[in-house]
Amino acid sequence: MRSRSVTVACVSALTALPLLGAAPSGGPAPLPARMADTGGGTQLVTAQAAGTGSTTGTVTWWDRRGGRWVAAGSAAARFGAKGLTEGATRKQGTYTTPTGLYGLPYAFGTRPAPAGTATPYRPVHEDSWWCQDNDSRSYNRWTEPRPADCRAAESEHLVSYAAQYAHAFVVGYNYDRPVRGRGAGIFLHVNGRGATAGCVSVPAGAMRRILRWAEPERRPHLAIGTDSGATAITRY
């Protein structure tokens, strides 16, 4: 879902946070080492908020090297305008970001892939849509062109969001076996002016760095959660 404050807006220039390294000797273990699951790969993106009512937080991308998780980069993040909620029970149209652990099937953008991008990358065209129509056979899928059973009013015309979708990752939320009404079009994408409609967003420069960093053979996943409580990121 595209990033909006109340209406859709342009990319904002937030500065990236300092790079993080492995935990010092005797300090707390790196976040991925404290998680229940990291997807089984050697790359992980974490998107962490203080609580379910938060609309901001931190995205960090991690590499597993020599049996240890090391942070490769970090940036300020934005979440849904109504905060975060458990992904397994989320409802469509609630402006909440689904918590959980998800794959990153492919990337896309209104601009060419950054140099060095290894992830499969799909260019956005004039007839590129993301179907969010619960009555469509194409629910929660990229369609090109938009099929007759997918109403435009219930879908996103991707090219219309040139700033937010300059570069983006598809998040595998409700993707493999879509459940109608659970939500569609959840992405990791470039910031707009404010909170998102349910996605995770980061500054444009951070999004480019994540795309250059991600290596499909290392099976990167995205974990979304809070510092503590029932949606604590460490539970996923």
N, C-alpha and C positions, 0 to 999 in steps of 0.2 A: 504494500500500500504506500502511496506517495506520502511525502512529508508535508505537513501543513502546520500553521498556527491555528487559525480558524479557517483561513483560506490557504490555498497552496502558495508557496513562496520560494524565493531564490536561495542559492547556496550561501551559507554564512561562513565567514572566515574565522574559525576557531583555531587556536594554536594547539598543536599536538603536545601531549604531556611528555615528560622526560622518559627516555628509554629505561626499562626495568631489566634487572638481571636476576640471576638465581639468588635464592635466599642466602644470606650470610650464615656462616657456621653458627649453629645454636639458635638461629632465628626461625620464624615460622616457615613451614614448607611452602613452596610455590603453590598458587591456587590450583592448578591442574592436579597436583599430587594429592590434594585434599578432596578431590571430586570423586563421586561414586563411579562415574564413567566418563571417558574422554573420546569415545568413538572408535578406539582401537588403532588409531593412526599415530603419526609422530608430529602432527601439526594440530593446533587448536586455537580457535578464537573465543574469548570469553567476553560477554557483555553483561556487566554487573551494575546494579542500581542499589541504592541504600534500602529501599523498601518498595512495596507494591504501588504506593502513591507517587513514586518518583517519576519524573520525566527526563531526568539526566543521569549520567553515570559514566562508566569507563569501559572502553573496548580495548582489550589487550590481545595481541597475537603471539603465540608461543611455539617454540620448537623443542622437541625432545631429543637431547643429545647426550650420549654416554650414560643413558639411564636417568637423566635429570631433565626436568622442564626448565627452559630458559626463555624469558620474555624477549621477543625480537622487536617489539614496538608497542606503543600505547597512545590512545587519543581520547579526547572527550567524546561522549556518545549522547544521543538523544533517543528517547523511547516514546511510546504512545501518549497521546494527550491525556488519556485517562489512566496512565500508569501501566503496570504489568499485571498479568493474571496467569494462573496455571494453564498451560497450553492444552492439556487433555480435556478441559471443560470450558475453554474459551468460546465465546459466541461472536459471530460475524457482526461487524458494524459497531463494536463497542469501543473502538479507538484504544484498545489495549494491546500491548506487546505480549505474545505468548512465551512463557518460560518453558525451558526444556533443553534437550540436546538434539541438534538437527544436522543433517548433512547439508552440503553446499553443492547441489547438482551441476550448476553451470553459472557463468557470468554473462552479463549483457550490457549494452550501453548505447546511448545516442551519439557517443564519440568513440573513435577507434580504441581498441584495447591498448593500455600502456605498454610500451616496449618491455619485453621480458615476460609478459603474461603467458603462463603455460596452461591455465585453466581454459577449457572450451568456452569461447566467447561469441555471443550472438549479437550482431548489429541490429539496432532498432530501425525499422523502416516506417514509412507513412502508414502502412496497413498492419502494423504490429499492435496487437491487443493482448491484455491479460484478462481472461474471462473470470468474472466473479459472480456470474449469474447462477444461482442455485438450481435453476431448472435446465441448465445446459449440459450436454454431454461433455463439454469442454471445460467444465468447472475447475478452477485453479490450474489452468494451463495457458501457456503462450499460444495464441492463435494468429495465423497470418494467411489470409485475411480473417476478419471476425465472422464466424459462422452465423447462419440465419437464426439458430436457436439461442444465441448469446446476445442479449440486449445491450446496446451501447450504454444505456443509463446504468447498467449493472456491471460495467467493465471499465478497465483503464486503457485509454488510448496512449500507449507508452511514449510516443513521440511528443505528446503534449507536455511532458515533464522533463524537458531537456536538461535542466540543472540537476534535479534530484536523481535522474536516471542517466546522467553522463556516464557513470560507471556503477554497476551494481552486481551483487551476488544474489541468486535465487536461494532462499532459505527453504529447506525441505520440510517445513511445517505443513501438516495436512496435505502432503504432496503425493506420497506413494499410493495411498488408498484414500482419496479425499472423502471427507464426511461433510455432506451438505450442511451449511449453517455454522460450521466451525471456523471458517475464515479462509480467505484466499489472497494471494498476492502479498506475501510477507517477504521482504527483501532486506539485505544489508546494503545501504545506498548512501549517496551524498546528502549532506544536510540541506534542508530548506531553511526558512526563517525561524521555525520553532519546533515544537514537538511533532511527532509523526502521527499517522493514522493507525499505527500498529507495528510498523517496521522498526529497525534499528538504523540510525544514521550517524555518520561521522563526517568530519571535514573532507573536502575534495582531495587534498593531498594525502590524507590517511587512507582513503579508499584506493587511491592509485598504488600506494605502498603495499596494501594488503593483497591487491591483485598480483603485483610483481612477486610477492613473497610466497603465495600459495602454490603448492606443487601437488597436482592430483594424485600422483603415486604415493604421496604421504598421507592421503585420506584426511584432509582437514575437515573439522566439524565446527559448529557454532553452538556454544552453551550460553543460554540466557537465564539470568536469575538475580536474586537479591542477596544482600549480605547475610541474612538470617531468616528464620521462620519457615513456613511451609513451602515457600518458593526459593529457598536458599540455593544458590548456584551449586554448592557442594553436594546437594542431594541428587543432582542429575548426572 
